[in-house]
Amino acid sequence: MPPPETKNPETCGRELRALSEKMGFVTEAELAEAANLDRATVSKLFNGKTRKPNFTTAIKLVEALAAKSGESPEDILGQMVAIYQGSKKEYSDEDIEFLKRCFLNCACPQPTDASRREDLTRMPEVPAFFGRREELNQLEQSIVGKRCRLVGLQGLGGIGKTALAVKLVEGVKEQFDYLLWRSLRNAPPLAELLAEILAKMALFLGEETELPDTVEKLLSQLMNYLHRSRCLLVLDEAEGIMQSGELAGNYREGYRNYRELFRRVGEERHQGCLLVVSQELPRDIAIADWARSLSLQGLPEEDAAQILGTRQELSDRDYWGQLIELYRGNPLALKIVSQIVVDSFKGRVAQYIIQNTLVLGQNLRNLLETQIDRLSDLEEEIMYWLAIARYPVSLPELQALLPVSKSEAIEAIDSLGRRSLLENTANSDRTHFALQPVAMKYITEELIQDICKEIASSYKTKTTDEFYRLGSLRLVSDTDQNLKKLQLRLILTPIRDKLGKRFKTESRLTAHLQHILTLLDKQPAREVGYSKNNIRCLLEVIKT
């Protein structure tokens, strides 16, 4: 049982204020400015609204108080720790040791200016950043507070992973001796990446070094540097080294030695930290005890509204919440759709909402295409079935549609979830799965396009040899009449309209579809699949 709390937060706050005044700071504002902190942060500490300073705040306070008073940071730290001794949030022995290390002189050569201690030239600029306070704090606690050696950050394209990583680096950079940012977009071989990092670290340390000739020795030299100095290394766009066409988390051929990099950085003791940012994290990072990971979701309405607020032309603020929910708080999607609303609806969000549709825009469509192209065949098939289903589907319902075992279906669903493409809801007896709205829109458009291509191709070849989606997917429910009406309106009707433009006349299209049925009658049922039913439903739509 923990010891009873003997000091309340208000008492700690008064003692911290007294320490600040003793060191020479007259006002909250004066201390806040010297420590490079928000005045509100200092005020909450002094008034007991915050139980104790987090690590970054504590370090900044100690540095400011030491600089003002002339006392050593270690002495100031001791006094601050004593203030919170006996409170519910007192600093543990591990916390104190970490904070002490922040002020001890490092045995290795120390940098004298920023240019010698960081290489952030490849870190993108983030002109505007909204929300993510909780996520920033969680990452900071993992990297600075708990000194995790390997941290993963994953999420759907456009969700703001890189922007969050940039803000994190800017916030914690003073806690590290050296910082490097690299992108894996172009999939550099591990030996090439390590050689570049080691050359930069040698430059930081003012050393001359001869690079080893094997990946194993390069890794050992990197670990040597991480043992000697507090270094933060960021590897962005790590999906560049992951394999497309397989379940999430598998390395590309020729890049599996990255597993050894992640394992050694995560398992071995050292002072550094590696942050991996990716649309999908390697499996070993996602499940390892020696790594921490954060899956980034969309912004809550309050923060997402700030993005819309940057567009002064947008009106109908009462409808902004619906727009944010429609795009699930995805920052990039909201920036794209806000431009569409301005251009096409003169900024009237209400006018866009009543269209009862979801517009992707080419930039978002390209982003989704890149991510969908990475899916395995089974993941892709699940995506198409969920797009047709329109409503959340349970695992038994979904498995009944797939020619695979239950374990294979679960693995594929889990993989889609780790790619942030699925939403799931749970009731009392089972979990249901559905696509994110933007993914639903994209897959539906692709389905319509694929069906139209297959039917048009059969007109040229006079065969059904190229039927794939038509045969493998049942486009219309034969049991749920309400769902059938929805599928006819959202899937079959757009197919009819597109084919109508291609075939010019309704009679010409109808004749070709009847010819397809004749061809299918001559084929074995197992080869026909759902083709007959889908063609008949399409003919039904043409007649209406």
C-alpha positions as CSV (number, residue, x, y, z in Angstrom):
1,M,0.0,0.0,0.0
2,P,1.4,3.4,-0.9
3,P,2.2,5.8,1.9
4,P,-0.5,8.3,2.7
5,E,-0.2,11.7,1.1
6,T,1.2,14.1,3.6
7,K,1.6,17.2,1.4
8,N,-1.2,18.5,-0.8
9,P,-0.5,20.1,-4.2
10,E,-1.3,23.6,-2.9
11,T,1.5,23.3,-0.2
12,C,3.9,22.1,-2.9
13,G,3.0,25.0,-5.1
14,R,3.6,27.5,-2.3
15,E,7.0,26.0,-1.5
16,L,7.9,26.1,-5.2
17,R,6.9,29.8,-5.4
18,A,9.0,30.5,-2.3
19,L,12.0,28.7,-3.9
20,S,11.6,30.8,-7.0
21,E,11.5,34.1,-5.0
22,K,14.5,32.9,-3.0
23,M,16.5,32.4,-6.2
24,G,15.6,36.0,-7.3
25,F,12.4,35.7,-9.4
26,V,9.8,38.2,-8.3
27,T,6.9,37.2,-10.5
28,E,5.5,34.2,-12.3
29,A,6.0,35.9,-15.6
30,E,9.7,36.6,-14.9
31,L,10.3,32.9,-14.2
32,A,8.2,31.7,-17.2
33,E,10.2,33.9,-19.5
34,A,13.5,32.8,-18.2
35,A,12.6,29.1,-18.3
36,N,10.9,29.5,-21.8
37,L,7.6,28.2,-20.4
38,D,4.0,29.4,-20.8
39,R,3.1,31.6,-17.9
40,A,0.0,29.4,-17.4
41,T,2.3,26.4,-16.8
42,V,4.1,28.2,-14.0
43,S,0.9,29.6,-12.5
44,K,-0.7,26.1,-12.3
45,L,2.4,24.8,-10.5
46,F,2.5,27.7,-8.0
47,N,-1.3,27.3,-7.3
48,G,-1.3,23.6,-7.0
49,K,-3.4,23.0,-10.1
50,T,-0.6,20.8,-11.5
51,R,0.7,18.2,-9.0
52,K,4.4,18.4,-10.0
53,P,6.5,19.6,-13.0
54,N,6.9,17.0,-15.7
55,F,10.5,16.1,-16.8
56,T,10.9,18.8,-19.5
57,T,9.3,21.5,-17.3
58,A,11.4,20.4,-14.3
59,I,14.6,20.7,-16.3
60,K,13.7,24.1,-17.7
61,L,12.9,25.4,-14.2
62,V,16.1,24.0,-12.7
63,E,18.2,25.6,-15.4
64,A,16.5,29.0,-15.0
65,L,16.7,29.0,-11.2
66,A,20.4,27.9,-11.3
67,A,21.3,30.6,-13.9
68,K,19.5,33.3,-11.8
69,S,21.0,32.3,-8.4
70,G,24.4,31.1,-9.4
71,E,23.8,27.8,-7.5
72,S,24.5,24.5,-9.3
73,P,21.7,22.7,-11.1
74,E,22.2,19.7,-8.8
75,D,21.6,21.8,-5.7
76,I,18.5,23.4,-7.2
77,L,17.2,20.0,-8.3
78,G,17.7,18.7,-4.8
79,Q,15.6,21.5,-3.4
80,M,12.9,21.0,-6.0
81,V,12.7,17.2,-5.3
82,A,12.5,17.9,-1.6
83,I,9.4,20.1,-2.2
84,Y,7.5,17.2,-3.6
85,Q,8.8,14.6,-1.2
86,G,5.9,13.1,0.7
87,S,3.3,14.2,-1.9
88,K,1.2,11.8,-3.9
89,K,3.3,12.6,-7.0
90,E,6.7,12.7,-5.4
91,Y,9.7,11.9,-7.7
92,S,10.8,8.3,-7.5
93,D,14.5,7.3,-7.2
94,E,14.5,6.5,-10.9
95,D,13.1,9.9,-11.7
96,I,15.7,11.6,-9.6
97,E,18.6,9.6,-11.2
98,F,17.3,10.6,-14.7
99,L,17.1,14.3,-13.8
100,K,20.5,14.2,-12.3
101,R,22.0,12.8,-15.5
102,C,20.5,15.7,-17.4
103,F,22.8,18.0,-15.5
104,L,26.0,15.9,-15.2
105,N,28.8,16.7,-17.5
106,C,29.1,14.1,-20.2
107,A,32.5,12.4,-20.6
108,C,32.4,12.7,-24.4
109,P,33.3,16.0,-26.2
110,Q,30.3,18.4,-25.9
111,P,29.0,20.4,-28.9
112,T,29.4,24.2,-28.7
113,D,26.6,25.2,-31.0
114,A,23.5,23.9,-32.8
115,S,25.2,23.3,-36.1
116,R,27.6,20.8,-34.4
117,R,24.9,19.0,-32.5
118,E,22.0,18.4,-35.0
119,D,21.3,17.5,-38.6
120,L,17.6,18.4,-39.1
121,T,18.0,19.6,-42.7
122,R,15.7,16.8,-43.9
123,M,13.1,17.5,-41.3
124,P,10.1,19.2,-43.0
125,E,8.8,22.5,-41.8
126,V,5.4,22.6,-40.2
127,P,3.9,26.0,-40.7
128,A,0.7,25.3,-38.7
129,F,0.1,22.7,-36.0
130,F,-3.2,22.1,-34.1
131,G,-4.0,20.0,-31.1
132,R,-2.2,16.8,-30.3
133,R,-1.4,17.9,-26.7
134,E,-2.1,14.5,-25.3
135,E,-0.1,12.7,-27.9
136,L,2.8,15.0,-27.5
137,N,2.8,14.5,-23.8
138,Q,2.6,10.7,-24.2
139,L,5.6,10.7,-26.6
140,E,7.6,13.0,-24.4
141,Q,7.0,10.8,-21.4
142,S,8.1,7.8,-23.4
143,I,11.2,9.4,-24.8
144,V,12.3,11.8,-22.1
145,G,10.5,10.6,-19.0
146,K,10.8,6.8,-19.3
147,R,13.9,7.0,-21.6
148,C,12.5,4.4,-24.0
149,R,15.1,3.4,-26.5
150,L,12.7,2.7,-29.4
151,V,9.4,4.4,-30.1
152,G,7.1,3.8,-33.0
153,L,4.5,6.3,-34.4
154,Q,2.0,5.1,-37.0
155,G,-1.2,6.2,-38.7
156,L,-3.1,6.7,-41.9
157,G,-1.6,8.9,-44.6
158,G,-2.4,12.6,-43.9
159,I,-3.2,12.0,-40.2
160,G,-0.3,14.2,-39.1
161,K,2.4,11.7,-38.0
162,T,5.3,13.7,-39.4
163,A,4.0,17.0,-38.2
164,L,3.7,15.5,-34.7
165,A,7.2,14.1,-34.9
166,V,8.6,17.6,-35.9
167,K,6.8,19.3,-32.9
168,L,8.1,16.5,-30.6
169,V,11.7,17.0,-31.8
170,E,11.4,20.8,-31.4
171,G,10.1,20.3,-27.8
172,V,12.7,17.8,-26.6
173,K,15.8,18.8,-28.5
174,E,17.4,20.4,-25.5
175,Q,17.3,17.0,-23.7
176,F,19.6,15.4,-26.3
177,D,23.3,15.9,-27.2
178,Y,22.7,15.2,-30.8
179,L,19.7,14.9,-33.2
180,L,19.4,13.4,-36.7
181,W,16.4,13.2,-39.0
182,R,16.3,10.8,-42.0
183,S,13.6,9.6,-44.4
184,L,13.2,6.1,-45.6
185,R,10.9,7.0,-48.4
186,N,13.4,6.0,-51.0
187,A,14.3,2.8,-49.1
188,P,18.1,3.3,-48.5
189,P,19.9,0.0,-47.8
190,L,20.8,-0.3,-44.2
191,A,24.5,-0.2,-44.8
192,E,24.1,3.1,-46.7
193,L,21.9,4.6,-44.0
194,L,24.3,3.6,-41.2
195,A,27.3,4.9,-43.0
196,E,25.7,8.3,-43.4
197,I,24.6,8.4,-39.7
198,L,28.0,7.3,-38.5
199,A,29.8,9.9,-40.6
200,K,27.6,12.6,-39.2
201,M,28.1,11.4,-35.6
202,A,31.8,11.4,-36.0
203,L,31.6,15.0,-37.2
204,F,29.5,15.9,-34.2
205,L,32.0,14.4,-31.9
206,G,35.0,15.9,-33.7
207,E,36.5,12.5,-34.4
208,E,38.0,10.9,-37.4
209,T,36.6,7.5,-38.2
210,E,37.1,4.7,-40.7
211,L,33.8,3.1,-41.5
212,P,33.5,-0.7,-41.1
213,D,32.8,-2.8,-44.1
214,T,29.9,-4.9,-42.8
215,V,26.4,-4.1,-41.5
216,E,27.1,-5.9,-38.3
217,K,30.2,-3.8,-37.5
218,L,28.4,-0.6,-38.6
219,L,25.6,-1.4,-36.2
220,S,28.1,-2.0,-33.4
221,Q,29.7,1.4,-34.1
222,L,26.3,3.0,-34.0
223,M,25.6,1.4,-30.6
224,N,29.0,2.6,-29.4
225,Y,27.9,6.2,-30.2
226,L,24.6,5.7,-28.5
227,H,26.3,4.4,-25.4
228,R,28.5,7.5,-25.2
229,S,26.0,10.2,-25.9
230,R,22.3,11.1,-25.7
231,C,21.2,11.0,-29.3
232,L,17.7,11.2,-30.9
233,L,17.5,9.6,-34.3
234,V,14.2,9.9,-36.3
235,L,13.5,7.6,-39.2
236,D,10.4,9.0,-41.1
237,E,8.3,7.4,-43.8
238,A,9.5,3.9,-42.8
239,E,6.8,2.3,-44.9
240,G,9.4,2.7,-47.7
241,I,11.2,-0.4,-46.4
242,M,8.0,-2.5,-45.9
243,Q,6.7,-5.0,-48.3
244,S,3.6,-4.3,-50.5
245,G,1.2,-7.0,-51.2
246,E,1.5,-8.7,-47.8
247,L,0.0,-8.2,-44.4
248,A,1.2,-5.1,-42.6
249,G,4.6,-5.2,-40.9
250,N,6.7,-7.3,-43.2
251,Y,10.0,-6.1,-44.6
252,R,10.8,-5.8,-48.3
253,E,13.2,-8.3,-49.7
254,G,16.7,-7.1,-49.0
255,Y,15.7,-4.9,-46.1
256,R,15.2,-7.5,-43.4
257,N,18.5,-6.5,-41.8
258,Y,16.6,-3.4,-40.5
259,R,15.1,-5.8,-38.0
260,E,18.5,-6.2,-36.4
261,L,18.9,-2.4,-36.2
262,F,15.5,-2.1,-34.4
263,R,16.3,-5.1,-32.1
264,R,19.7,-3.8,-31.0
265,V,18.5,-0.3,-30.4
266,G,15.5,-1.5,-28.5
267,E,17.2,-4.3,-26.4
268,E,20.7,-3.0,-25.6
269,R,21.3,-0.4,-22.9
270,H,22.4,3.0,-24.1
271,Q,21.5,6.7,-23.8
272,G,19.9,7.3,-27.2
273,C,16.4,7.0,-28.7
274,L,15.2,5.9,-32.1
275,L,11.8,7.2,-33.3
276,V,10.3,5.3,-36.2
277,V,7.4,7.1,-38.1
278,S,5.4,5.0,-40.6
279,Q,2.0,4.2,-42.1
280,E,2.7,0.7,-40.9
281,L,5.2,-0.3,-38.2
282,P,7.4,-3.4,-38.5
283,R,5.9,-6.3,-36.6
284,D,8.9,-6.5,-34.3
285,I,8.3,-2.9,-33.2
286,A,4.5,-3.3,-32.9
287,I,4.7,-6.3,-30.5
288,A,8.1,-6.1,-28.8
289,D,8.4,-5.5,-25.0
290,W,11.4,-3.3,-25.6
291,A,9.5,-0.8,-27.8
292,R,6.6,1.6,-27.3
293,S,4.3,2.6,-30.1
294,L,1.5,5.1,-30.6
295,S,-1.2,4.8,-33.3
296,L,-2.3,8.3,-34.3
297,Q,-6.1,8.9,-34.9
298,G,-8.0,11.9,-36.2
299,L,-8.2,15.2,-34.4
300,P,-11.1,15.8,-32.0
301,E,-13.6,18.3,-33.1
302,E,-12.3,21.2,-31.0
303,D,-8.8,20.9,-32.6
304,A,-10.0,20.0,-36.1
305,A,-12.2,23.1,-36.1
306,Q,-9.0,25.2,-35.8
307,I,-7.9,23.8,-39.2
308,L,-11.2,24.9,-40.7
309,G,-10.9,28.2,-38.9
310,T,-7.8,29.1,-40.9
311,R,-10.1,29.4,-44.0
312,Q,-11.9,32.7,-43.4
313,E,-14.2,32.0,-46.4
314,L,-15.8,29.1,-44.6
315,S,-19.2,29.8,-43.0
316,D,-22.0,27.8,-41.3
317,R,-19.9,26.9,-38.3
318,D,-22.8,24.9,-36.9
319,Y,-22.1,22.3,-39.6
320,W,-18.4,22.1,-39.1
321,G,-18.8,19.2,-36.6
322,Q,-20.6,17.1,-39.3
323,L,-17.8,17.9,-41.8
324,I,-15.1,16.9,-39.2
325,E,-16.9,13.6,-38.4
326,L,-17.4,12.8,-42.1
327,Y,-13.6,13.0,-42.6
328,R,-12.8,11.5,-39.1
329,G,-10.7,14.5,-38.1
330,N,-8.0,13.8,-40.7
331,P,-6.0,17.0,-41.0
332,L,-5.0,16.6,-44.6
333,A,-8.5,15.6,-45.7
334,L,-10.0,18.6,-43.9
335,K,-7.6,21.0,-45.6
336,I,-8.5,19.5,-49.0
337,V,-12.3,19.5,-48.5
338,S,-12.2,23.0,-47.1
339,Q,-10.7,24.2,-50.4
340,I,-13.4,22.3,-52.3
341,V,-16.1,23.9,-50.2
342,V,-14.6,27.4,-50.8
343,D,-14.3,26.8,-54.6
344,S,-17.5,25.0,-55.3
345,F,-19.9,26.2,-52.6
346,K,-18.6,29.7,-51.9
347,G,-17.6,28.5,-48.4
348,R,-21.0,27.3,-47.4
349,V,-20.4,24.2,-45.4
350,A,-24.1,23.5,-45.0
351,Q,-24.5,23.4,-48.8
352,Y,-21.8,20.8,-49.0
353,I,-23.2,18.7,-46.2
354,I,-26.7,18.5,-47.7
355,Q,-25.3,17.0,-50.9
356,N,-25.0,13.8,-48.8
357,T,-21.8,12.8,-50.4
358,L,-18.1,12.7,-49.7
359,V,-15.5,14.2,-52.0
360,L,-12.0,13.0,-52.0
361,G,-10.1,15.3,-54.2
362,Q,-7.1,14.2,-56.3
363,N,-4.5,14.6,-53.5
364,L,-6.4,12.5,-51.0
365,R,-7.3,10.0,-53.7
366,N,-3.6,9.6,-54.6
367,L,-2.7,9.1,-50.9
368,L,-5.3,6.4,-50.5
369,E,-4.2,4.7,-53.7
370,T,-0.7,4.5,-52.4
371,Q,-1.9,2.9,-49.2
372,I,-4.4,0.5,-50.8
373,D,-1.7,-0.6,-53.2
374,R,0.2,-2.0,-50.3
375,L,-2.5,-4.4,-49.2
376,S,-2.4,-8.2,-49.5
377,D,-4.9,-9.9,-51.8
378,L,-7.0,-11.0,-48.8
379,E,-7.0,-7.5,-47.2
380,E,-8.1,-6.0,-50.5
381,E,-10.9,-8.5,-50.9
382,I,-12.1,-7.7,-47.3
383,M,-12.0,-4.0,-48.2
384,Y,-14.3,-4.6,-51.2
385,W,-16.7,-6.7,-49.3
386,L,-17.0,-4.1,-46.5
387,A,-17.6,-1.4,-49.2
388,I,-20.4,-3.4,-50.6
389,A,-21.9,-4.2,-47.2
390,R,-22.1,-0.4,-46.4
391,Y,-22.9,-1.2,-42.7
392,P,-20.6,-2.7,-40.0
393,V,-20.1,-6.5,-40.4
394,S,-19.3,-9.1,-37.8
395,L,-16.4,-11.5,-38.1
396,P,-18.7,-14.5,-38.7
397,E,-20.6,-12.6,-41.4
398,L,-17.4,-11.5,-43.1
399,Q,-15.8,-14.9,-42.9
400,A,-18.8,-16.5,-44.6
401,L,-17.9,-14.4,-47.7
402,L,-14.2,-15.3,-47.7
403,P,-12.6,-18.5,-49.0
404,V,-10.2,-18.6,-46.0
405,S,-9.9,-20.0,-42.5
406,K,-11.0,-18.0,-39.5
407,S,-7.4,-17.4,-38.4
408,E,-6.5,-16.1,-41.8
409,A,-9.5,-13.7,-41.7
410,I,-8.6,-12.5,-38.2
411,E,-5.0,-11.9,-39.2
412,A,-6.1,-9.9,-42.3
413,I,-8.5,-7.8,-40.2
414,D,-5.9,-7.1,-37.6
415,S,-3.5,-6.0,-40.4
416,L,-6.1,-3.6,-41.8
417,G,-6.6,-2.2,-38.3
418,R,-2.9,-1.6,-37.9
419,R,-3.0,0.3,-41.2
420,S,-5.8,2.5,-39.7
421,L,-8.2,1.6,-42.5
422,L,-10.9,-0.1,-40.4
423,E,-13.2,1.1,-37.7
424,N,-14.6,-1.4,-35.2
425,T,-17.6,-1.2,-32.8
426,A,-18.4,-3.7,-30.0
427,N,-21.7,-4.6,-28.5
428,S,-22.6,-7.1,-25.9
429,D,-21.8,-10.2,-27.9
430,R,-19.5,-9.4,-30.9
431,T,-17.3,-6.8,-32.7
432,H,-18.4,-5.3,-36.0
433,F,-16.0,-3.9,-38.6
434,A,-16.4,-1.1,-41.2
435,L,-14.3,1.0,-43.4
436,Q,-13.3,4.5,-42.6
437,P,-15.6,6.8,-44.7
438,V,-12.8,8.0,-47.0
439,A,-11.7,4.4,-47.6
440,M,-15.3,3.4,-48.2
441,K,-15.6,6.2,-50.8
442,Y,-12.3,5.3,-52.5
443,I,-13.0,1.5,-52.7
444,T,-16.6,2.1,-53.9
445,E,-15.3,4.3,-56.8
446,E,-12.6,1.7,-57.6
447,L,-15.3,-1.1,-57.6
448,I,-17.5,0.8,-60.0
449,Q,-14.5,1.5,-62.2
450,D,-13.4,-2.1,-62.2
451,I,-16.9,-3.5,-63.1
452,C,-17.3,-1.1,-65.9
453,K,-13.9,-2.1,-67.3
454,E,-14.7,-5.8,-67.2
455,I,-18.0,-5.3,-69.0
456,A,-16.5,-3.1,-71.6
457,S,-13.6,-5.5,-72.1
458,S,-16.1,-8.4,-72.7
459,Y,-17.7,-6.4,-75.5
460,K,-14.4,-6.3,-77.3
461,T,-13.3,-9.9,-76.7
462,K,-16.8,-11.5,-76.8
463,T,-15.8,-13.5,-73.8
464,T,-16.0,-13.3,-70.0
465,D,-12.3,-14.2,-69.5
466,E,-11.5,-11.0,-67.7
467,F,-14.3,-11.1,-65.2
468,Y,-12.9,-10.9,-61.7
469,R,-14.8,-8.5,-59.5
470,L,-18.1,-9.4,-61.3
471,G,-17.5,-13.1,-60.4
472,S,-15.9,-12.8,-57.0
473,L,-18.2,-10.2,-55.3
474,R,-21.9,-10.2,-54.8
475,L,-22.8,-6.6,-55.5
476,V,-26.4,-6.7,-54.2
477,S,-27.9,-8.5,-51.2
478,D,-30.5,-11.1,-51.8
479,T,-31.8,-11.2,-48.3
480,D,-31.9,-7.6,-46.9
481,Q,-34.2,-5.4,-49.0
482,N,-33.2,-2.1,-47.4
483,L,-29.5,-2.9,-48.0
484,K,-30.4,-3.9,-51.6
485,K,-31.9,-0.5,-52.3
486,L,-28.8,1.2,-50.9
487,Q,-26.5,-1.0,-53.1
488,L,-28.6,-0.4,-56.2
489,R,-28.4,3.3,-55.7
490,L,-24.8,3.7,-54.7
491,I,-23.1,0.9,-56.7
492,L,-25.3,-0.4,-59.6
493,T,-26.8,2.9,-60.7
494,P,-23.4,4.6,-61.1
495,I,-22.2,1.5,-63.0
496,R,-25.3,1.8,-65.3
497,D,-24.6,5.5,-65.9
498,K,-21.0,5.0,-66.7
499,L,-21.7,2.2,-69.1
500,G,-24.5,4.1,-70.6
501,K,-22.1,6.8,-71.7
502,R,-19.7,4.2,-73.1
503,F,-22.4,2.2,-75.1
504,K,-24.2,5.3,-76.2
505,T,-27.7,3.7,-76.1
506,E,-29.6,1.8,-73.5
507,S,-30.6,-0.9,-76.0
508,R,-27.0,-1.5,-77.0
509,L,-26.0,-1.9,-73.4
510,T,-28.9,-4.2,-72.7
511,A,-28.2,-6.4,-75.7
512,H,-24.5,-6.8,-74.5
513,L,-25.6,-7.7,-71.0
514,Q,-28.0,-10.3,-72.4
515,H,-25.2,-11.7,-74.5
516,I,-23.0,-12.0,-71.3
517,L,-25.8,-14.1,-69.7
518,T,-25.8,-16.4,-72.7
519,L,-22.0,-16.9,-72.4
520,L,-22.3,-17.5,-68.6
521,D,-25.0,-20.1,-69.1
522,K,-22.4,-22.3,-71.0
523,Q,-19.8,-22.1,-68.1
524,P,-19.5,-24.2,-64.9
525,A,-21.2,-22.7,-61.9
526,R,-17.9,-22.5,-60.0
527,E,-16.4,-20.3,-62.7
528,V,-19.4,-18.1,-63.0
529,G,-19.5,-17.1,-59.3
530,Y,-21.6,-14.1,-58.7
531,S,-21.5,-12.9,-62.3
532,K,-25.0,-13.9,-63.4
533,N,-26.6,-12.4,-60.3
534,N,-24.7,-9.2,-60.8
535,I,-25.6,-8.9,-64.5
536,R,-29.3,-9.6,-63.8
537,C,-29.3,-6.9,-61.1
538,L,-27.7,-4.4,-63.5
539,L,-30.4,-5.2,-66.1
540,E,-33.0,-4.6,-63.4
541,V,-31.5,-1.1,-62.7
542,I,-31.5,-0.3,-66.5
543,K,-35.2,-1.1,-66.7
544,T,-36.2,1.2,-63.8
